Amino acid sequence: MRLNRLLLYDLPSLALIFFLLASFILSACSMEKAFLYFPEKNLLATPEDIGLSFEDLTLTTEDGVRIHGWYVPFDGSRKTLLWFHGNAGNIGNRVDLLSRLHRNLKINILIIDYRGYGKSEGEISEEGTRRDARAAYDYLMGRPDVDPRKVLVFGRSLGAAVAVDLATEIEFGGLILEAPFASVKAMAKESFPWFPSRLLKIQYDNLSKIRKVHLPLLILHGDRDAVVPYRQGQSVFEAANEPKRFYTITNAGHNDSYIIGGQAYYQAMMQFIEEIE
């Protein structure tokens, strides 16, 4: 009798738990964009605020979306860095690092906002970032002051995935990745081990795509990165083809790497760029 009562009262409760869990999982899958992308529309700063000359650009992607970017030339340089930023904010949040890269690497820089970020139109998506990256690269190929053989692509965090994807389609001078994750599914397993990550639609599968890339590669990763674990960057490096180099930014987290890394951070990039030349 006690057993019957136990089953009578426990089974509905158990069913409710499973129902709520299933509802949460379905809701999380339908809202996965909200867990991955954190765009902001307002630009907090521009290169003009720190005294950098720049060209304010509007580029049109192959599907007709207008995206915004900045081209910051370095006088006399034929080398160009195409930069894809992370998943939060917009290019206005990158002005400080933009200035430091420009000064230390002595290189032209093109940085864009993905669709839905900053002044860019449209709605962010994995396919959208691929189209945005291609539009940025095609723009550079149309500039007479850009040497196609000396274009390097730099991606941080989410931008690393955008850069890797572009590298599977196009050959350019070299690929620089900072804090690359193995894939969205791998990141989901890190944060929510119980979550059925196979249900996720957004992939950004760097681990499989990097095997298709045959370009000089530099990966930088902070060994105290609490957002993208250091071991994920290592796994991407291990899967990559030669020639490749891994640079550990000692004591650096995810967002302070270029500050903690100091001059050695830029020197690692510069040496890589010079060796390609």
C-alpha positions in Angstrom: 0.0 0.0 0.0 2.8 2.4 0.9 4.6 1.5 -2.4 1.4 2.2 -4.3 1.1 5.6 -2.7 4.7 6.4 -3.3 4.3 5.6 -7.0 1.1 7.5 -7.2 2.7 10.7 -5.8 6.2 10.4 -7.3 5.4 9.6 -11.0 3.6 12.8 -11.8 6.4 14.8 -10.1 9.0 12.9 -12.2 7.0 13.4 -15.3 6.8 17.1 -14.5 10.6 17.3 -14.1 11.2 15.6 -17.5 8.6 17.9 -19.1 10.3 21.0 -17.7 13.7 19.8 -18.7 12.5 18.9 -22.2 10.9 22.4 -22.5 14.1 24.1 -21.3 16.2 22.1 -23.9 13.8 22.9 -26.7 13.7 26.6 -25.7 17.5 26.7 -25.4 17.9 25.3 -28.9 15.4 27.7 -30.4 17.2 30.6 -28.6 20.8 29.5 -29.3 21.5 32.7 -31.1 20.8 34.6 -28.0 23.3 32.5 -26.1 26.1 33.0 -28.7 25.7 36.5 -30.2 25.7 39.7 -28.1 25.5 42.6 -30.7 25.4 46.2 -29.7 24.3 49.0 -32.1 25.8 52.0 -30.5 29.5 52.7 -31.4 31.3 53.9 -28.3 34.4 55.2 -30.2 35.9 55.5 -33.7 39.5 55.6 -34.9 39.1 59.4 -35.1 38.8 59.6 -31.3 42.4 58.4 -31.0 43.8 60.3 -33.9 43.9 57.6 -36.5 43.1 58.4 -40.1 40.6 55.9 -41.5 38.0 55.2 -44.2 34.4 54.7 -43.1 33.1 51.9 -45.3 29.8 50.3 -46.2 30.2 47.0 -48.0 27.4 45.0 -49.7 27.4 41.2 -49.2 26.4 38.7 -51.9 22.9 38.5 -50.4 22.5 42.2 -50.4 23.1 43.1 -46.8 25.0 46.3 -46.1 27.7 45.9 -43.5 29.9 48.6 -41.8 33.6 48.6 -41.4 36.8 50.7 -41.0 39.9 50.7 -43.2 42.9 52.1 -41.3 45.9 52.5 -43.6 49.5 52.5 -42.4 51.6 54.8 -44.6 53.9 52.9 -46.9 52.7 49.4 -45.9 51.7 46.8 -48.4 50.6 44.4 -45.7 47.0 44.2 -44.7 45.3 42.6 -41.7 41.6 41.6 -42.1 40.2 41.4 -38.6 37.1 39.6 -37.4 36.1 40.4 -33.8 34.4 38.4 -31.1 30.7 37.8 -30.3 30.0 40.9 -28.2 29.7 44.6 -28.7 30.9 46.0 -32.1 34.0 47.5 -33.7 33.6 50.5 -31.5 34.7 48.4 -28.6 37.9 47.4 -30.4 39.4 50.9 -30.9 42.1 50.5 -28.3 43.4 47.2 -29.7 43.0 48.6 -33.2 45.4 51.4 -32.3 47.9 49.0 -30.7 47.9 46.6 -33.6 48.3 49.4 -36.1 51.2 50.9 -34.2 53.0 47.7 -33.3 52.5 45.7 -36.5 52.8 48.7 -38.9 50.1 47.3 -41.1 46.9 48.4 -42.8 43.8 47.1 -41.0 40.3 46.4 -42.1 37.8 45.6 -39.4 34.1 44.9 -40.0 31.0 44.5 -38.0 29.0 41.4 -38.7 25.4 41.8 -39.8 23.3 43.0 -36.9 26.3 44.5 -35.1 26.9 48.3 -34.9 25.9 50.1 -38.1 25.6 46.8 -40.1 22.2 45.8 -41.4 20.6 42.4 -41.2 20.4 39.6 -38.6 23.4 37.7 -37.4 23.7 34.0 -38.3 26.5 31.5 -39.0 25.9 31.7 -42.8 25.7 35.5 -42.5 29.1 35.8 -40.9 30.5 33.7 -43.8 29.0 36.1 -46.3 30.2 39.1 -44.3 33.8 37.8 -44.3 33.8 37.1 -48.0 32.5 40.7 -48.7 35.3 42.1 -46.6 37.9 40.0 -48.4 36.6 40.9 -51.8 36.7 44.5 -50.9 40.4 44.3 -50.1 41.1 42.5 -53.4 39.6 45.5 -55.2 41.9 48.0 -53.6 45.0 49.0 -55.7 47.0 49.7 -52.5 46.6 46.2 -51.2 48.9 43.4 -52.2 46.8 40.2 -52.3 49.9 38.1 -51.4 50.3 40.1 -48.2 46.8 39.9 -46.7 46.6 38.2 -43.4 43.4 37.3 -41.6 43.1 37.7 -37.8 40.2 36.3 -35.8 39.5 36.5 -32.1 37.2 34.1 -30.3 34.0 33.9 -32.5 36.1 35.8 -35.1 38.5 32.9 -35.2 35.7 30.7 -36.4 34.8 33.3 -39.1 38.5 33.4 -40.1 38.9 29.6 -40.3 35.7 29.4 -42.4 37.1 31.9 -44.9 40.4 30.1 -45.0 38.7 26.9 -46.2 37.5 28.8 -49.3 40.3 31.2 -50.1 44.1 31.2 -49.9 45.8 34.3 -48.5 49.1 35.2 -46.8 48.5 33.7 -43.4 46.0 33.0 -40.6 46.2 34.4 -37.0 43.7 33.0 -34.5 43.4 34.1 -30.9 41.4 32.1 -28.4 39.8 29.7 -31.0 37.2 27.3 -29.6 36.9 23.7 -31.0 33.2 24.1 -31.9 30.0 25.5 -30.5 29.1 22.0 -29.4 32.4 21.7 -27.6 31.8 25.0 -25.8 28.3 23.9 -24.9 29.7 20.8 -23.3 32.1 22.9 -21.3 29.4 25.1 -19.8 26.5 22.6 -19.7 27.8 19.0 -19.7 24.2 17.6 -19.4 22.9 19.5 -22.4 22.3 17.4 -25.6 24.6 19.6 -27.7 23.9 17.5 -30.8 20.6 19.4 -31.1 22.4 22.7 -31.7 22.1 24.0 -35.2 25.0 26.6 -35.1 28.2 24.7 -35.6 31.3 26.9 -36.1 33.3 23.7 -36.2 36.9 24.9 -36.1 38.2 21.5 -35.2 37.1 19.9 -38.5 37.5 22.9 -40.7 41.1 23.7 -39.7 42.1 20.3 -41.2 41.1 21.7 -44.6 43.3 24.8 -44.2 46.8 24.8 -45.7 48.1 28.2 -44.8 50.8 29.4 -42.4 49.1 29.5 -39.0 49.7 31.3 -35.7 47.4 30.6 -32.7 47.6 32.7 -29.5 45.7 31.8 -26.4 45.8 33.0 -22.8 46.5 30.2 -20.3 43.9 31.6 -17.9 41.1 32.1 -20.4 37.9 31.5 -18.5 35.7 32.0 -21.6 37.3 29.8 -24.1 39.4 27.2 -22.3 43.1 27.1 -23.2 42.8 23.4 -24.0 40.4 24.1 -26.8 42.9 26.4 -28.6 45.4 23.6 -28.2 43.1 21.1 -29.8 42.6 23.3 -32.8 46.3 23.7 -33.1 46.9 19.9 -32.9 44.4 19.3 -35.7 46.0 22.0 -37.9 48.4 21.4 -40.8 51.9 22.7 -40.9 53.4 25.3 -40.9 52.0 26.3 -37.6 53.0 28.0 -34.4 51.3 28.2 -30.9 52.0 31.1 -28.6 50.9 31.0 -25.0 49.9 34.4 -23.5 51.0 33.7 -19.9 48.6 34.7 -17.1 46.2 36.2 -19.6 42.4 35.7 -19.7 40.0 36.1 -22.6 39.7 39.9 -22.8 43.0 41.2 -21.4 45.4 39.2 -23.5 46.8 42.1 -25.5 47.3 44.0 -22.2 48.8 41.2 -20.1 50.8 39.9 -23.1 52.6 43.2 -23.5 55.1 43.8 -26.2 55.8 40.1 -26.5 52.2 39.6 -27.7 52.8 41.9 -30.7 56.2 40.5 -31.3 54.8 37.0 -31.7 52.5 38.4 -34.4 55.2 40.5 -36.1 57.7 37.6 -36.3 55.0 35.4 -37.9 54.2 38.1 -40.4 57.9 38.7 -41.3 58.5 35.0 -41.7 55.6 34.7 -44.2 57.2 37.6 -46.2 
